[in-house]
């Protein structure tokens, strides 16, 4: 292997032919990675042919930018296979070099010591005092490519990237690890532009404003529509309404009495803050029901069911946005689902079937059917208020230009992504032909779907995209769909 001759040949080519807009992925970056790779090889006691293989891979790892920006790792391998035989590299050596080059493709997942060395060398700047200057060069390059639009986008991208990155070799962890932590702290400090106490006060005012408005709306739904016409809802509110009509008990006291045990349960299952806010919200609802004389809006049962359900659902939805509930059936369902194999939706459905069945026996089938209509109107309103335009849709994208699509999803749409390793091809006329690919999965709101399709279409008109509505989700950062 004639590494020195290969070095001078390629460095000259990079200096002369790389485009000027590559402010980061230029010949200076290649030389910097080579220096870091040499240092890591020495520290990890990698010598002889293995050392030259690592250095050659570091030399060629970004050569693909001579031909393309997206998928440059594959292009780098193509260039290595074309050039290196002329410098006495065997086919076996070249394939090892290409494996090392492909190991630098993000996200890093090296399996050998040599791959760990080149991955650490490639991103060693994250753990140096030159990080911000170097990152600034990458920012300008990404902005030119359209991967970021502003400094704010870039800042968010960097903060999201740091936690997922790690150094692999013991020397890199020791040499760069502490500096990387300091750089992340500086990044995070720059992001905190709003004083924390102002942010907390604003959040509290917003939450309690929603809770008060929610209690007012729900009380109007009860006193203005449901109570005067003896139409019922589901959940604890429905039980309270039925007991009120059967035994002429005070509805405001029933709401407190029936929800009290569930509030205590929520203290242990959901948390102190949630329980306190729920107790206050139900207390407000009871007070509004008892003290505010709402006028009767109508005696038309269809209007009562639809609009009574609407105002009740609006109130419950606003309370949920404020971080609590006005009806304890949700809490009861969450507690029960931990002890059974049923989902939250199934448990709530079972509770309401019992309530409406009793209403049918006690007050007649027609009254029960209007109550079911009320429950449906309330549930749809809750879904709109809580989820609104944030109703989530899962989107899967398969494209040969996955790199540019990934960057655009994260930097232009501000969405997190998950990447699966897959294999594409297997067409009817060419079943034996296939290739590895990244399968991108992301979660967006339903109104963002058109924007996403347009973004993907511009990046790759031949991409395969399919979407599905997310009905149930747990864990992660996705909001769970609320049930009424």
Number of C-alpha atoms within 10 A of each C-alpha: 17 14 17 11 11 19 15 10 12 17 18 11 14 19 12 10 13 17 13 9 14 18 19 19 18 20 22 14 16 21 14 16 24 21 14 23 26 21 16 23 22 13 13 16 10 17 13 8 11 15 18 20 22 24 25 26 29 29 26 25 30 25 29 21 21 17 14 13 16 16 17 21 23 19 21 25 25 14 18 25 18 11 16 20 15 13 13 13 20 13 12 9 19 21 15 17 28 24 16 26 27 22 22 24 17 10 11 18 14 20 10 10 14 26 25 23 29 30 28 26 25 21 17 22 21 25 21 18 14 11 16 15 10 16 16 15 15 17 22 20 19 20 15 14 14 15 22 23 15 14 13 12 18 21 18 16 16 16 15 13 12 15 10 9 13 16 23 19 20 14 18 22 17 11 14 18 18 12 18 22 15 15 19 18 13 12 17 15 10 10 13 9 8 8 8 10 9 10 10 11 11 11 13 13 12 13 19 19 14 22 31 19 20 29 29 22 22 28 28 25 28 28 22 23 30 28 19 16 18 18 28 32 31 27 23 23 22 21 20 25 24 25 15 18 17 11 8 10 14 16 22 21 17 19 24 18 12 16 24 16 12 21 26 14 17 24 15 11 15 14 11 14 13 18 23 15 21 28 22 19 26 25 18 21 27 22 17 21 25 16 9 12 12 16 11 17 17 16 13 10 20 13 15 28 27 19 21 35 32 24 25 31 31 29 31 31 32 27 31 21 19 26 17 25 30 32 24 24 22 22 21 23 21 18 18 16 15 11 8 9 10 13 15 21 17 13 20 22 17 12 16 22 15 13 22 26 14 16 22 16 11 13 15 12 15 11 20 22 18 22 29 22 22 28 27 20 23 29 23 17 23 28 20 16 20 23 18 14 12 16 19 23 19 16 20 18 20 22 21 20 17 22 18 19 25 23 19 20 19 19 23 18 16 14 14 15 16 12 16 12 9 12 13 15 13 12 10 7 7 9 9 9 10 12 10 11 18 20 19 22 19 18 22 21 15 18 14 15 17 9 12 18 17 12 17 23 15 11 18 17 12 13 16 14 16 11 16 12 14 15 10 13 11 9 7 7 8 13 15 16 17 17 16 26
